[in-house]
Amino acid sequence: MRLRHRVAVALFALAACGPGTFGPTRAAELMGEYTWTMPEDRFGGFSGLEVYDDGAAFIAVSDRGGVIQGRFLREDELITGVEAAPVFRLRDTGGKPVGRYMNDAEGLALAQDGRIFVSFENRHEVLVYRFPSETPVALPQHPDFPEMQINSSLEALAIGGDGALYTMPERSGLKSRPFPVYRWKDGAWSIPFSIPRRGEFLMVGADFGPDDRLYVLERYLTGIFGFRSRVRSFALSGDILSDERLELETPTGRHDNLEGLSVWRDADGYVRLTMISDDNFRPFQITEFVEYRLSDGLDGPRARR
């Protein structure tokens, strides 16, 4: 394992996102980067992440149907190590380990009652687990799901404060077409709103923050030079999405393939963005945790709730 820690303030270039109107920006301070390894064949490919409220424990899913639970070792609130259980396979609705054509777990969301929601982008569906090792139940599919592109469908998953579940595909179909947002609420799917698509970035992760904003993680593969990452956030009121903010945009190659996002509040009251990279099980990529904290700029950290 190796630890890399740098602190830098990200200065935003809003024009890089293309046309759009953004709300007030916050400084995103890089708190650290930690490269994580384990001597296990199933380790890697992590695409979904949830960090618990205290910032100590986490759960992650991989695009080979793996799930792992662990804890961060921290010094001065910075990640210096990870303790984790072995990776084990999620089960399908028949109680068997997920098979080859169903194992592409991408999105992860935890409900207040402890249920675990996992989205799969090859089967275009969401499974619900009471415990990671148990047999899940499948949510009904929206009529749009079966027609979605293989390897580009239900990539992001998030649960709002009212318990409604939101999922978004990685691709919208056209660069000019916004990302549709599907909401599971009261036993039915709807499409209450969409997220504008700006530039070449694709949707890879989502979470609701402690400030009740919807945060989305986006990724742009620029070719052999590596990845760029971006985080936007939105205010949500009923069926209305507003106050789009650019929270973070990194230059090419700054981080690896960040795909999982969890948003929480640290002990100092700052909103933190913890992300994990998908190494695609390739030796030239890494699994890393990356953390930024957001400052409101004018009045420092937000009050704790």
VOPAGU-2260 file (C-alpha; in pm, 1 decimal, decimal comma):
REM VOPAGU-2260
SITE   aa  ch    i         X         Y         Z
SITE  MET   A    0       0,0       0,0       0,0
SITE  ARG   A    1     116,3     352,1     -53,9
SITE  LEU   A    2     -13,0     680,5      76,5
SITE  ARG   A    3     -12,1     998,9    -121,6
SITE  HIS   A    4    -127,6    1316,7      46,5
SITE  ARG   A    5    -136,3    1656,5    -110,0
SITE  VAL   A    6    -351,7    1951,1     -21,9
SITE  ALA   A    7    -459,0    2185,2    -297,5
SITE  VAL   A    8    -748,1    2418,5    -359,8
SITE  ALA   A    9    -927,5    2351,0    -688,4
SITE  LEU   A   10    -995,3    2665,3    -886,7
SITE  PHE   A   11   -1292,7    2618,0   -1113,9
SITE  ALA   A   12   -1305,2    2709,4   -1481,1
SITE  LEU   A   13   -1678,8    2708,1   -1542,9
SITE  ALA   A   14   -1636,5    2753,0   -1914,7
SITE  ALA   A   15   -1482,8    2407,4   -1936,1
SITE  CYS   A   16   -1825,7    2256,2   -1882,9
SITE  GLY   A   17   -1981,3    2424,0   -2183,3
SITE  PRO   A   18   -2290,6    2642,8   -2174,3
SITE  GLY   A   19   -2474,3    2653,7   -1845,9
SITE  THR   A   20   -2573,0    2868,8   -1552,5
SITE  PHE   A   21   -2415,1    2767,9   -1223,0
SITE  GLY   A   22   -2484,3    2873,2    -868,6
SITE  PRO   A   23   -2219,0    2987,8    -618,9
SITE  THR   A   24   -1903,7    2779,6    -625,3
SITE  ARG   A   25   -1727,1    2630,7    -326,2
SITE  ALA   A   26   -1356,2    2564,8    -293,5
SITE  ALA   A   27   -1277,1    2193,1    -318,9
SITE  GLU   A   28    -972,3    2107,4    -110,3
SITE  LEU   A   29    -793,6    1782,7    -186,8
SITE  MET   A   30    -750,7    1608,2     146,8
SITE  GLY   A   31    -565,7    1302,8      25,4
SITE  GLU   A   32    -524,9    1007,5    -209,6
SITE  TYR   A   33    -473,4     657,3     -80,9
SITE  THR   A   34    -381,5     366,1    -307,1
SITE  TRP   A   35    -544,1      47,8    -178,2
SITE  THR   A   36    -431,4    -307,7    -254,9
SITE  MET   A   37    -521,4    -654,8    -132,2
SITE  PRO   A   38    -367,3    -990,2    -233,6
SITE  GLU   A   39    -692,5   -1131,2    -363,9
SITE  ASP   A   40    -805,1   -1220,5    -716,8
SITE  ARG   A   41   -1150,5   -1066,2    -668,3
SITE  PHE   A   42   -1009,2    -735,6    -548,6
SITE  GLY   A   43   -1061,7    -443,4    -787,5
SITE  GLY   A   44   -1315,7    -297,9   -1027,7
SITE  PHE   A   45   -1494,3     -96,2    -758,6
SITE  SER   A   46   -1770,9     116,7    -904,9
SITE  GLY   A   47   -2010,6     187,6    -616,7
SITE  LEU   A   48   -1924,0     329,9    -273,9
SITE  GLU   A   49   -2104,4     425,3      46,3
SITE  VAL   A   50   -1923,7     580,0     343,4
SITE  TYR   A   51   -2109,1     573,1     674,3
SITE  ASP   A   52   -2191,6     895,3     855,6
SITE  ASP   A   53   -1888,3     892,6    1082,1
SITE  GLY   A   54   -1648,0     865,3     788,1
SITE  ALA   A   55   -1494,7     550,0     934,3
SITE  ALA   A   56   -1669,4     252,5     772,5
SITE  PHE   A   57   -1755,8     185,5     408,7
SITE  ILE   A   58   -1904,1     -66,4     169,9
SITE  ALA   A   59   -1820,1     -98,6    -201,1
SITE  VAL   A   60   -1933,8    -310,0    -495,8
SITE  SER   A   61   -1735,9    -415,6    -800,9
SITE  ASP   A   62   -1818,2    -468,9   -1165,3
SITE  ARG   A   63   -1754,7    -841,6   -1123,4
SITE  GLY   A   64   -2032,2    -878,9    -868,5
SITE  GLY   A   65   -1812,6    -843,7    -563,3
SITE  VAL   A   66   -1894,7    -662,2    -240,4
SITE  ILE   A   67   -1651,9    -559,1      32,4
SITE  GLN   A   68   -1691,3    -395,4     372,5
SITE  GLY   A   69   -1415,2    -219,6     561,6
SITE  ARG   A   70   -1293,5      64,0     778,3
SITE  PHE   A   71   -1059,2     353,3     713,9
SITE  LEU   A   72    -757,4     409,4     934,5
SITE  ARG   A   73    -718,8     784,8     973,5
SITE  GLU   A   74    -465,0    1028,0    1113,8
SITE  ASP   A   75    -580,3    1389,4    1145,3
SITE  GLU   A   76    -891,8    1280,1     952,5
SITE  LEU   A   77    -681,9    1167,5     653,6
SITE  ILE   A   78    -690,9     809,4     522,6
SITE  THR   A   79    -367,4     629,3     608,8
SITE  GLY   A   80    -484,0     269,5     577,3
SITE  VAL   A   81    -776,9      34,7     521,6
SITE  GLU   A   82    -893,4    -272,1     712,5
SITE  ALA   A   83   -1138,1    -482,8     512,4
SITE  ALA   A   84   -1300,7    -823,6     502,5
SITE  PRO   A   85   -1244,3   -1043,3     195,7
SITE  VAL   A   86   -1439,4    -971,2    -121,0
SITE  PHE   A   87   -1738,9   -1199,7    -163,6
SITE  ARG   A   88   -1988,8   -1245,1    -443,5
SITE  LEU   A   89   -2332,4   -1090,0    -438,8
SITE  ARG   A   90   -2619,2   -1332,9    -492,0
SITE  ASP   A   91   -2887,4   -1324,1    -757,2
SITE  THR   A   92   -3261,6   -1360,7    -695,1
SITE  GLY   A   93   -3223,0   -1739,0    -712,0
SITE  GLY   A   94   -2977,1   -1740,0    -422,5
SITE  LYS   A   95   -2673,1   -1823,2    -636,8
SITE  PRO   A   96   -2362,6   -1606,6    -684,8
SITE  VAL   A   97   -2428,8   -1358,0    -963,4
SITE  GLY   A   98   -2331,2   -1504,4   -1298,3
SITE  ARG   A   99   -2106,7   -1373,9   -1570,6
SITE  TYR   A  100   -2378,1   -1183,9   -1756,3
SITE  MET   A  101   -2529,1   -1027,8   -1446,8
SITE  ASN   A  102   -2228,7    -940,6   -1235,7
SITE  ASP   A  103   -2165,3    -583,0   -1353,2
SITE  ALA   A  104   -2265,9    -405,8   -1030,2
SITE  GLU   A  105   -2222,3     -30,7   -1072,7
SITE  GLY   A  106   -2443,6     171,1    -837,1
SITE  LEU   A  107   -2479,2     138,5    -460,3
SITE  ALA   A  108   -2715,6     308,7    -216,0
SITE  LEU   A  109   -2799,5     245,5     150,2
SITE  ALA   A  110   -3147,9     309,3     289,4
SITE  GLN   A  111   -3213,0     435,8     640,8
SITE  ASP   A  112   -3364,4      97,4     733,2
SITE  GLY   A  113   -3042,9     -82,2     635,9
SITE  ARG   A  114   -3147,5    -213,3     295,9
SITE  ILE   A  115   -2877,2    -218,1      28,5
SITE  PHE   A  116   -2969,4    -125,0    -328,5
SITE  VAL   A  117   -2736,1    -230,4    -612,0
SITE  SER   A  118   -2780,2    -143,2    -979,3
SITE  PHE   A  119   -2649,4    -367,4   -1259,7
SITE  GLU   A  120   -2579,3    -222,1   -1601,0
SITE  ASN   A  121   -2581,7    -538,4   -1811,8
SITE  ARG   A  122   -2915,9    -665,4   -1683,3
SITE  HIS   A  123   -3048,9    -308,6   -1643,3
SITE  GLU   A  124   -3205,2    -372,3   -1305,1
SITE  VAL   A  125   -3184,2    -291,9    -935,1
SITE  LEU   A  126   -3159,6    -560,3    -665,4
SITE  VAL   A  127   -3244,2    -501,9    -300,1
SITE  TYR   A  128   -3052,9    -677,9     -20,8
SITE  ARG   A  129   -3123,8    -689,3     351,7
SITE  PHE   A  130   -2765,7    -805,6     403,7
SITE  PRO   A  131   -2487,8    -831,8     144,1
SITE  SER   A  132   -2479,7   -1213,4     175,5
SITE  GLU   A  133   -2853,5   -1274,7     144,2
SITE  THR   A  134   -3075,8   -1350,8    -153,1
SITE  PRO   A  135   -3211,9   -1022,0    -293,8
SITE  VAL   A  136   -3537,6    -920,3    -451,8
SITE  ALA   A  137   -3549,9    -733,8    -781,6
SITE  LEU   A  138   -3735,5    -409,2    -833,9
SITE  PRO   A  139   -3962,8    -410,0   -1140,0
SITE  GLN   A  140   -3797,8    -264,0   -1448,0
SITE  HIS   A  141   -3901,3      65,3   -1599,3
SITE  PRO   A  142   -4010,7      10,8   -1963,5
SITE  ASP   A  143   -3698,5     202,3   -2075,8
SITE  PHE   A  144   -3452,0     -29,7   -1901,0
SITE  PRO   A  145   -3453,5    -330,4   -2140,6
SITE  GLU   A  146   -3377,8    -100,1   -2434,1
SITE  MET   A  147   -3071,5      55,8   -2273,9
SITE  GLN   A  148   -2724,2       4,6   -2413,0
SITE  ILE   A  149   -2523,4    -284,9   -2270,7
SITE  ASN   A  150   -2243,3    -167,2   -2041,2
SITE  SER   A  151   -2385,0     186,1   -2032,4
SITE  SER   A  152   -2711,2     169,5   -1840,4
SITE  LEU   A  153   -2783,3     198,4   -1465,4
SITE  GLU   A  154   -2451,8     337,7   -1350,6
SITE  ALA   A  155   -2548,8     577,3   -1068,2
SITE  LEU   A  156   -2775,4     516,2    -769,3
SITE  ALA   A  157   -2878,3     739,7    -478,1
SITE  ILE   A  158   -3146,0     756,4    -207,0
SITE  GLY   A  159   -3307,7    1086,3    -108,4
SITE  GLY   A  160   -3406,7    1193,4     239,2
SITE  ASP   A  161   -3764,7    1077,8     179,9
SITE  GLY   A  162   -3648,4     727,6      90,3
SITE  ALA   A  163   -3704,6     764,5    -285,1
SITE  LEU   A  164   -3446,1     585,7    -502,2
SITE  TYR   A  165   -3288,9     757,8    -803,4
SITE  THR   A  166   -3087,8     596,3   -1082,5
SITE  MET   A  167   -2924,1     732,2   -1396,7
SITE  PRO   A  168   -2768,8     568,3   -1703,0
SITE  GLU   A  169   -2405,6     624,6   -1792,3
SITE  ARG   A  170   -2499,5     745,9   -2139,8
SITE  SER   A  171   -2798,8     950,0   -2248,4
SITE  GLY   A  172   -2786,8     840,3   -2614,2
SITE  LEU   A  173   -2684,5    1173,2   -2766,4
SITE  LYS   A  174   -2446,3    1446,2   -2654,4
SITE  SER   A  175   -2730,9    1694,3   -2687,3
SITE  ARG   A  176   -2969,3    1481,3   -2479,4
SITE  PRO   A  177   -2980,7    1517,8   -2098,3
SITE  PHE   A  178   -2941,3    1221,0   -1865,7
SITE  PRO   A  179   -3284,4    1089,9   -1763,4
SITE  VAL   A  180   -3332,0    1041,0   -1390,0
SITE  TYR   A  181   -3552,5     747,6   -1289,3
SITE  ARG   A  182   -3718,6     758,2    -947,9
SITE  TRP   A  183   -3858,5     459,1    -757,4
SITE  LYS   A  184   -4118,5     586,6    -512,9
SITE  ASP   A  185   -4442,7     443,3    -374,7
SITE  GLY   A  186   -4392,0     122,2    -570,7
SITE  ALA   A  187   -4357,7     277,6    -915,9
SITE  TRP   A  188   -4096,0     426,4   -1148,0
SITE  SER   A  189   -4121,7     777,5   -1288,7
SITE  ILE   A  190   -3892,5    1024,0   -1466,7
SITE  PRO   A  191   -3938,6    1343,7   -1265,0
SITE  PHE   A  192   -3652,9    1537,3   -1424,6
SITE  SER   A  193   -3327,9    1506,5   -1617,8
SITE  ILE   A  194   -2971,5    1628,1   -1566,6
SITE  PRO   A  195   -2819,8    1842,3   -1841,6
SITE  ARG   A  196   -2531,6    1678,9   -2024,9
SITE  ARG   A  197   -2235,6    1913,7   -2048,3
SITE  GLY   A  198   -1936,2    1829,5   -2263,9
SITE  GLU   A  199   -1786,0    1483,2   -2296,1
SITE  PHE   A  200   -1844,7    1368,5   -1938,0
SITE  LEU   A  201   -2051,1    1056,0   -1863,9
SITE  MET   A  202   -2247,4     972,9   -1548,6
SITE  VAL   A  203   -2076,9     724,9   -1314,5
SITE  GLY   A  204   -2193,6     791,3    -956,7
SITE  ALA   A  205   -2440,8     978,0    -739,2
SITE  ASP   A  206   -2526,2    1045,8    -376,6
SITE  PHE   A  207   -2736,3    1278,7    -165,5
SITE  GLY   A  208   -2527,6    1488,4      68,5
SITE  PRO   A  209   -2595,1    1591,0     428,6
SITE  ASP   A  210   -2705,4    1926,4     282,7
SITE  ASP   A  211   -2984,3    1741,6      94,5
SITE  ARG   A  212   -2828,3    1823,4    -242,8
SITE  LEU   A  213   -2796,4    1564,2    -519,3
SITE  TYR   A  214   -2429,6    1515,7    -612,8
SITE  VAL   A  215   -2330,0    1342,5    -936,4
SITE  LEU   A  216   -1985,1    1212,1   -1028,7
SITE  GLU   A  217   -1891,7    1220,7   -1397,3
SITE  ARG   A  218   -1596,2    1080,1   -1586,1
SITE  TYR   A  219   -1429,6    1160,7   -1917,9
SITE  LEU   A  220   -1171,3     928,4   -2071,5
SITE  THR   A  221    -948,7    1154,9   -2279,1
SITE  GLY   A  222    -762,8     868,3   -2447,0
SITE  ILE   A  223    -417,8     740,3   -2357,7
SITE  PHE   A  224    -362,3    1044,1   -2135,2
SITE  GLY   A  225    -608,9     928,7   -1870,4
SITE  PHE   A  226    -926,4    1039,6   -1699,7
SITE  ARG   A  227   -1085,3    1366,0   -1598,9
SITE  SER   A  228   -1340,2    1373,4   -1317,2
SITE  ARG   A  229   -1618,7    1617,0   -1237,1
SITE  VAL   A  230   -1872,4    1656,3    -956,3
SITE  ARG   A  231   -2185,8    1865,6    -993,5
SITE  SER   A  232   -2458,0    1919,8    -735,1
SITE  PHE   A  233   -2822,3    2023,6    -752,1
SITE  ALA   A  234   -3097,6    2135,4    -520,1
SITE  LEU   A  235   -3400,7    1907,8    -534,6
SITE  SER   A  236   -3754,8    2003,9    -441,3
SITE  GLY   A  237   -4023,4    1754,4    -537,9
SITE  ASP   A  238   -4001,9    1717,1    -914,6
SITE  ILE   A  239   -3785,0    2025,7    -963,9
SITE  LEU   A  240   -3407,7    2017,7    -999,3
SITE  SER   A  241   -3236,0    2357,2    -967,3
SITE  ASP   A  242   -2925,2    2547,0    -854,8
SITE  GLU   A  243   -2670,3    2351,9   -1059,2
SITE  ARG   A  244   -2323,4    2390,4    -912,3
SITE  LEU   A  245   -1986,5    2277,5   -1036,0
SITE  GLU   A  246   -1817,4    2145,2    -723,9
SITE  LEU   A  247   -1505,9    1988,2    -870,1
SITE  GLU   A  248   -1333,9    1931,1   -1203,4
SITE  THR   A  249    -990,6    1770,3   -1226,8
SITE  PRO   A  250    -734,8    1785,4   -1506,4
SITE  THR   A  251    -649,4    1482,0   -1716,8
SITE  GLY   A  252    -454,3    1220,8   -1526,6
SITE  ARG   A  253    -495,7    1380,8   -1183,3
SITE  HIS   A  254    -676,3    1071,7   -1053,5
SITE  ASP   A  255    -751,3     724,4   -1183,9
SITE  ASN   A  256   -1094,8     613,1   -1305,2
SITE  LEU   A  257   -1312,8     752,8   -1024,5
SITE  GLU   A  258   -1656,5     585,9   -1036,1
SITE  GLY   A  259   -1792,4     560,4    -681,6
SITE  LEU   A  260   -1902,0     865,6    -480,2
SITE  SER   A  261   -2014,6     909,2    -120,3
SITE  VAL   A  262   -2093,6    1249,0      33,3
SITE  TRP   A  263   -2084,1    1302,3     411,5
SITE  ARG   A  264   -2003,7    1563,1     676,4
SITE  ASP   A  265   -1677,8    1548,7     870,7
SITE  ALA   A  266   -1612,4    1637,7    1234,9
SITE  ASP   A  267   -1534,4    1998,6    1142,9
SITE  GLY   A  268   -1866,8    2042,2     965,6
SITE  TYR   A  269   -1733,7    2032,8     609,4
SITE  VAL   A  270   -1904,0    1837,3     333,1
SITE  ARG   A  271   -1666,0    1568,1     210,0
SITE  LEU   A  272   -1658,6    1390,6    -124,3
SITE  THR   A  273   -1504,9    1043,9     -91,5
SITE  MET   A  274   -1449,6     863,3    -421,5
SITE  ILE   A  275   -1310,5     526,4    -527,2
SITE  SER   A  276   -1155,1     431,6    -860,3
SITE  ASP   A  277   -1238,6     134,8   -1081,6
SITE  ASP   A  278    -911,4     -19,9   -1196,5
SITE  ASN   A  279   -1092,7    -246,1   -1445,3
SITE  PHE   A  280    -868,9    -527,2   -1315,1
SITE  ARG   A  281    -586,2    -386,4   -1526,6
SITE  PRO   A  282    -226,9    -382,8   -1398,4
SITE  PHE   A  283    -160,9     -30,0   -1523,3
SITE  GLN   A  284    -450,4     116,7   -1322,1
SITE  ILE   A  285    -492,9     148,3    -945,8
SITE  THR   A  286    -765,8     130,7    -684,0
SITE  GLU   A  287    -753,6     455,9    -492,5
SITE  PHE   A  288    -963,8     647,2    -244,5
SITE  VAL   A  289    -971,2    1019,6    -312,8
SITE  GLU   A  290   -1117,2    1274,7     -71,8
SITE  TYR   A  291   -1205,4    1640,4    -118,1
SITE  ARG   A  292   -1379,6    1870,4     124,3
SITE  LEU   A  293   -1598,2    2161,6      21,5
SITE  SER   A  294   -1571,9    2504,8     175,6
SITE  ASP   A  295   -1856,3    2753,1     138,0
SITE  GLY   A  296   -1599,5    3022,8      87,9
SITE  LEU   A  297   -1790,1    3308,6     248,2
SITE  ASP   A  298   -1873,8    3157,4     585,8
SITE  GLY   A  299   -1653,6    2848,6     614,7
SITE  PRO   A  300   -1805,7    2508,2     688,4
SITE  ARG   A  301   -2179,2    2469,4     707,8
SITE  ALA   A  302   -2337,9    2418,1    1045,2
SITE  ARG   A  303   -2362,0    2054,2    1148,5
SITE  ARG   A  304   -2704,9    1889,7    1149,8
